[in-house]
Amino acid sequence: MITASTVREPTKTLREKSADSFQAALAAVLTAGLEDALQAGDHPKAVALINRGFAEGNPQLGCDLLCRAIAVVGAARTWTVQLAPLSRIHQRSAPPSEQAEELSARVP
């Protein structure tokens, strides 16, 4: 029988710890930037920071930033933001010569 005291949470991998650390740092930077932009009335910059929260962070970060902007400015303002797809795959681009070879290999 397993008791609550003997059950351990799985240890996070270094990659998971790094991702958590990155997300926390990104959230802090974007939140500070958003606050500055909202205080200055710079709505285009605020929208850019919110978009970055969705694109580089996660959906929750983008939503938190958007909610903060709405709370400060009000719901009467129309906010147009871009949502990043949930399944992004970060890949390094191949050098142009390799891309040309790859494209020519696909074309019959």
Secondary structure, 3 states (H helix, E strand, C coil): CCCCCCCCCCCCCHHHHHHHHHHHHHHHHHHHHHHHHHHHCCHHHHHHHHHHHHHHHCHHHHHHHHHHHHHHHCCCCCCCCCCCCCCCCCCCCCCHHHHHHHHHHHCC
